[in-house]
Amino acid sequence: MQFFTSLPGWQQAMLACTFTWAMTAAGASLVFFFKKVGPSAFSLMMSGASGIMLASSFFSLLLPALEAGGEYSYITLTSGFALGGLLIILTDIAVGKLNAFSDKSVRSGAVTCAAVTIHNIPEGMAVGVAFAATGGGAAVISAIMLAFGIGIQNFPEGMCVAFPLRANGFSRFKSFFIGQLSGAVEIVAGAVGAVAVTFISGILPFALAFSAGAMLAVVCSELIPQSFENGKIKATIGVIAGFALMMVLDIALG
């Protein structure tokens, strides 16, 4: 742990995003062993990740942004948050138009991978910005937990890409390869976010708020709806448990 905290923020971000990519690959690798994944397990993973990412948006991104925002923090945070959410909305619209050109039964693996990849870009940037904002020490725990929450979410994302491809006739290896590829972009996005904040320190509050808006939009538009499809009681428990875990760790260790 001491070695990790001694690294520059961009290196911490790249290592953390390598973990989130590895979780995507781990989820996709299940295609080698199973034909499908049960809805209950899928729901709990997605809802737990939702809770962790919701708490991370507040404790790891918005609160540090408020502290660093200065006199006009309400303008900086509001504009950054709104633009982050708008990015995800526009992404969903773009992906929806792509999906309109392919029938569900024969959907291209490239289109499916692109949809997940686009959503992973702001998540990787959020990790990069979070590590750049810590300055080392105990505060790095909140950034680590943010990466952990995104990693948990990426596990079922890898499955969501790989298993449908396998069901539509792709080989196990090709299904795995396309599934894990969707998470690789987070490594680059994380490094870009960390380097940008490191060299342009004035954008830190805006970048944190932007990442929080993007994260919250991903949770609301993707994770929570999917997790609640298989029963609201289990999904609600998962969200609360994930949020409580992140909150406790952030308050106790951050």
C-alpha positions in Angstrom: 0.0 0.0 0.0 2.8 2.4 0.8 4.4 1.7 -2.6 1.1 2.5 -4.3 0.5 5.8 -2.4 4.0 7.0 -3.3 3.3 6.8 -7.0 2.2 9.9 -9.0 -1.5 10.3 -9.5 -1.5 9.3 -13.1 0.3 6.0 -12.4 -2.1 5.2 -9.5 -5.0 5.9 -11.9 -3.5 3.6 -14.6 -3.1 0.8 -12.1 -6.6 1.3 -10.7 -8.1 1.3 -14.3 -6.1 -1.8 -15.1 -8.0 -3.4 -12.2 -11.3 -2.2 -13.6 -10.4 -3.6 -17.0 -9.3 -6.9 -15.4 -12.8 -7.1 -13.8 -14.4 -6.7 -17.3 -12.1 -9.4 -18.6 -13.0 -11.7 -15.6 -16.7 -11.2 -16.3 -16.2 -12.0 -20.0 -14.1 -15.0 -19.2 -17.1 -16.8 -17.7 -18.2 -17.5 -21.2 -15.5 -20.3 -21.2 -17.2 -22.0 -18.2 -21.0 -21.2 -18.3 -23.8 -20.9 -20.8 -25.6 -18.2 -18.8 -25.6 -16.3 -15.5 -28.5 -16.4 -13.1 -30.6 -13.2 -12.8 -30.3 -13.0 -9.0 -26.5 -12.9 -9.1 -26.6 -10.4 -11.9 -29.1 -8.2 -10.0 -27.0 -8.2 -6.8 -23.8 -7.3 -8.6 -25.4 -4.4 -10.5 -27.3 -3.0 -7.5 -24.3 -3.3 -5.2 -22.1 -1.5 -7.8 -24.9 1.2 -8.1 -24.8 1.8 -4.3 -21.0 2.1 -4.3 -20.9 4.4 -7.3 -23.7 6.6 -5.9 -21.8 7.1 -2.6 -18.5 7.6 -4.6 -20.2 10.4 -6.6 -20.9 12.3 -3.4 -18.0 11.4 -1.0 -15.2 10.9 -3.5 -16.1 13.5 -6.2 -18.6 16.2 -5.2 -17.5 16.9 -1.7 -13.8 17.3 -2.7 -15.0 19.4 -5.6 -16.9 21.7 -3.1 -13.8 22.0 -0.9 -11.6 23.0 -3.8 -14.2 25.1 -5.6 -13.5 28.5 -4.0 -15.9 31.5 -4.1 -17.9 30.4 -7.1 -18.0 26.7 -6.4 -21.8 26.6 -6.9 -21.3 27.7 -10.6 -18.4 25.4 -11.2 -20.0 22.3 -9.6 -23.4 22.8 -11.2 -22.0 23.4 -14.7 -19.6 20.5 -14.4 -22.2 18.1 -13.0 -24.8 19.0 -15.6 -22.3 18.6 -18.5 -21.2 15.2 -17.1 -24.8 14.0 -17.1 -25.4 15.5 -20.5 -22.5 13.5 -21.9 -24.2 10.3 -20.9 -27.6 11.4 -22.2 -26.1 12.2 -25.6 -24.2 8.9 -25.5 -27.4 7.0 -24.9 -29.1 8.8 -27.8 -26.2 8.0 -30.1 -26.1 4.3 -29.0 -29.9 4.2 -29.5 -29.5 5.4 -33.1 -26.8 2.8 -33.7 -29.1 0.0 -32.3 -31.9 1.1 -34.6 -29.8 -0.2 -37.5 -29.4 -3.7 -36.2 -32.0 -6.3 -35.2 -31.6 -7.7 -31.6 -31.3 -11.2 -32.9 -28.3 -10.4 -35.1 -26.8 -7.4 -33.3 -23.2 -6.8 -34.3 -20.6 -7.6 -31.6 -18.9 -4.3 -32.6 -22.0 -2.2 -31.9 -22.6 -3.9 -28.5 -18.9 -3.4 -27.6 -19.1 0.2 -28.7 -22.1 0.9 -26.5 -20.3 -0.4 -23.4 -17.0 1.2 -24.3 -18.6 4.7 -24.7 -20.0 4.4 -21.2 -16.6 3.3 -19.8 -14.8 6.5 -21.0 -16.3 8.8 -18.3 -15.9 6.1 -15.7 -12.2 5.8 -16.4 -11.9 9.6 -16.3 -13.7 9.7 -13.0 -11.1 7.3 -11.5 -8.2 9.3 -13.0 -9.6 12.6 -11.6 -10.3 11.0 -8.2 -6.7 9.8 -7.8 -5.3 13.1 -9.0 -7.3 14.9 -6.3 -6.1 12.8 -3.4 -2.5 14.0 -3.1 -1.7 10.7 -1.5 -2.2 9.7 2.1 -5.5 8.4 3.6 -7.6 10.3 1.0 -6.5 7.7 -1.6 -8.8 5.2 0.0 -11.9 6.9 -1.4 -10.4 6.9 -4.9 -9.5 3.2 -4.5 -13.1 2.5 -3.4 -14.4 4.4 -6.4 -12.3 2.1 -8.7 -13.5 -0.9 -6.7 -17.1 0.1 -7.3 -16.5 0.6 -11.0 -14.7 -2.8 -11.2 -17.7 -4.5 -9.6 -19.9 -2.9 -12.2 -17.6 -3.9 -15.0 -17.7 -7.6 -14.1 -21.3 -8.1 -15.2 -20.7 -5.7 -18.1 -18.1 -8.1 -19.5 -20.7 -10.8 -19.2 -23.4 -8.6 -20.9 -21.2 -8.4 -23.9 -19.7 -11.9 -24.1 -22.7 -14.1 -23.4 -25.1 -12.7 -26.0 -22.3 -12.9 -28.6 -21.7 -16.6 -27.7 -25.5 -17.2 -27.9 -25.4 -15.7 -31.5 -22.8 -18.1 -32.7 -19.5 -16.4 -31.9 -16.7 -18.6 -30.7 -15.9 -18.6 -26.9 -12.5 -16.9 -27.6 -14.0 -14.2 -29.8 -16.8 -13.6 -27.4 -14.3 -13.2 -24.6 -12.0 -11.0 -26.6 -14.7 -8.5 -27.6 -16.1 -8.5 -24.0 -12.8 -7.6 -22.4 -12.0 -5.1 -25.0 -14.8 -2.9 -23.9 -13.0 -2.2 -20.6 -9.6 -1.4 -22.0 -10.5 2.2 -22.8 -10.8 2.9 -19.1 -7.0 2.7 -18.7 -6.4 5.4 -21.3 -9.3 7.6 -20.0 -8.0 7.3 -16.4 -4.6 8.4 -17.4 -5.9 11.3 -19.4 -8.1 12.5 -16.6 -5.3 12.3 -14.0 -2.7 14.0 -16.2 -5.1 16.8 -17.2 -5.9 17.6 -13.6 -2.2 17.3 -12.6 -1.1 19.9 -15.1 -4.2 22.2 -15.0 -4.9 22.3 -11.3 -7.6 24.9 -11.8 -9.9 22.5 -13.5 -10.0 20.1 -10.6 -13.4 21.2 -9.1 -15.0 21.2 -12.5 -13.5 17.8 -13.5 -14.6 16.2 -10.2 -18.2 17.5 -10.7 -18.2 16.5 -14.3 -17.2 13.0 -13.4 -19.8 12.9 -10.6 -22.5 13.9 -13.1 -21.4 11.3 -15.6 -21.3 8.6 -12.9 -24.7 9.4 -11.5 -26.2 9.4 -15.0 -24.7 6.0 -15.7 -26.1 4.6 -12.5 -29.6 6.0 -13.1 -29.8 5.1 -16.8 -28.0 1.8 -16.8 -27.3 0.1 -13.6 -30.4 0.7 -11.4 -33.0 -0.1 -14.2 -31.1 -3.4 -15.0 -30.8 -4.5 -11.4 -34.5 -3.8 -10.6 -35.7 -5.9 -13.5 -35.2 -9.1 -11.4 -36.9 -7.9 -8.2 -36.9 -4.6 -6.4 -36.3 -6.1 -2.9 -33.0 -7.7 -3.8 -32.0 -4.7 -5.8 -32.8 -2.2 -3.1 -30.8 -4.3 -0.5 -27.9 -4.3 -2.9 -28.0 -0.5 -3.5 -28.2 0.2 0.3 -25.5 -2.3 1.1 -23.2 -0.8 -1.6 -23.8 2.8 -0.5 -23.3 1.9 3.2 -20.1 0.1 2.5 -18.6 3.0 0.6 -19.9 5.6 3.1 -18.4 3.7 6.1 -15.0 3.2 4.4 -14.8 6.8 3.2 -15.7 8.3 6.6 -13.6 5.8 8.7 -10.5 5.8 6.5 -10.8 9.0 4.4 
